[in-house]
Amino acid sequence: GLGLNQSANLSFFGVSITGSAVAFRNGEDCGDICGDVTNVSNDYYFNVSQFTSYSVGSGIGCGANITSSTTLITDLICSGTGIVIGADDVVLDCNSKTINYSTAGVPGYGINNSGGYDNVTIKNCNVVEGNSSGTHKYGIYFTSAENGNITNNNITTTGDLGNGILLTSSSNNTLTNNDIST
């Protein structure tokens, strides 16, 4: 019979989102409770199977090139590189979310700043290499980057010649309170 907590289709009209849309339940990614988010112009739709507080917002996906400060709202599971830094003065706050990178064993980095962007902060990340096959896969990788800050991260690498944090031709970077297991 009919009753509470039946499924429902939710619609959000006139919402401007940059990047991919994510459905949230009580401020957290819905996961399996919500159906796929579809959109037409600035209108977003998804199905729910339980009732509570829902919203829709932007999320970034694997391989995203971030050019402004970003806070992760969901874990990432990536076949290759997780996130690419694409500008100076970017703060990536993983908000204790996990970036599981290189799950297909292909070369990749959890967080890649090989573009040499300066004044970049990487904080509160759990970075995990997802497959031990292959070599030279780094958790956090900076090349020719200056005045960065890498702090409060947990990094695990499993492959040969993998490094938790690799800074190449970089200077004046501060590393604080990072737990690295290789």
N, C-alpha and C positions, 0 to 999 in steps of 0.2 A: 504494500500500500504506500500511499504518499506519506511523507513525514519530513522531519528536519534532516539535515546533512545528506541530502540527495545531491547529485551533481548539478552544476549550473554553468552557463556560459557568461563570462564577464567581458564587458566592453569598456574601453577607456578612450574617450574622444578628445581630439585636439591636443595630443601629447607630443611634444617635440623631443626626440631622442637622437643623440649622436652615437653611432656604433650600433651594435646588435642589441635588441630588446631582451630583457630578462623579466620574468614574472617573479614577484616577491610575495612571500607569506609571512606576516609579522616581521617584515624588514629583512628576511633571509631568503635566499634563492629557494623557490618552491620545490625543485627537484621533481620527483615522480607524482606529487600531489596535483601539480598543474600540468595541463596539456601544453603542447607547443604554442608559442606565441606567434600569431600571424598579424600582419598589419597591412592596411591600405591607407596610403598617405600618412596622416598623423593620427590614425585610429588603430588601436591595438585590441586583440581578442585572444582569450584563452579559456579553457574549461577547467573547472575545479571540482574536487570530489569531497571537500570539507569546507565548512564556513568559518571564517575568522577575518582578519584584516589583510586585504590584498592590495598590491600596487604594481606598477610597471616602471622600469627604469632602464638605463643603459648599462651594458656590460661589455667587457672586451673579451675577445677570443684569442686562441693560439696564434702566435705570429704577429699579433697586433703591434703596430708601430705607434708608440705613444709620444705625443709632442707637447703634452701639458701634464701637470700633476694629476695622478690617478690613484684611487683607492680600489683595490680588488673587492668584489662583492661575492665572488664564487671561486671555488677551486678550478684550476685548469689542468686538463690532461691532454698533452700535446705530442704528436708523433715526431715533431722536430723541435724547433725553438719555441720557447714559451712567449716571451715578450721582448720586443726590440725597442730600445731607447732611440728617439728620433729628434731630440732637440736639447739645447742647453737648459739648465735650471729646472729640470724635471724631478719631482719627488714621486717615487713609486712606493706606496704604502700597501703592502699585501694584506694588512689587517688580519694577520695570522692565517691567511688562506694558503693553500699549497699550489705550487706550480710543479707539476709532474711532467718533465720534458724528455724528449728523445725516446718515447715509449716504443717506437718502431726500430730502435737501434741505429737510426740514421744520425749523422752528425747534427748537433744542435746545442743550444745553450739555454739554460733556464731563463737568464736575463742577459741580453746582449747589448753592450754599449761599444761595439767595435767601430761605430761611426765617430768616436772620439769626442763625444759631447761632454762639456764641462759643467761643474756644479750640480751633478746628479746625485740624488739620495735614493738609496735602496734600503727599505726598512721593514721589519716585522714579517719577513717572508719565510715560508717553508719551501725549500727548493729541493726536488728529488729527481735524480736521474732514473728514468723509468725502465731502462734496458741496459744490461752490461755489455752487450755486443758493440763493437766499434770503439774508436779511440778519439781522444781530444774533444771530449764533450765536457764543458765547464758549467758549473752552477751559475756563477756570476762572472761575466767577462767584460773587462774594460780595456780598450786600446787607445792610446794617445789622449787619455782623459785626465783632466786636472780638477783639483779641489772637490772631489766627490766624497760622499759619506756612505759607508756600508755598515749598517748597524742592526743589531737584534735579529739576526737571521739564523735559521737552522738549515744546513746544506748537507745533502748526502749524495755522493757520486759512487758509482760501482764499476765503471768501465776502466780499461787500461788508459793510462796517461790522462785521466780526468783530474781536474782540480776543482776544489770547492769554490775558490775565488782566484781568478787570474788577472793580474794587472800587467799589461805590456806597454812599455814606453809611456807610462803614466806617472804623474807626480802630484804630491800634496794631497793624497787621498787618505781619509781616516777610516780605519776599520775598528769597530768597537762591538764587543759582546756578540760575536758570531760563533756558533757551534758547528764545526765542520767534521764530517765523517767521510773518509774516502777509502 
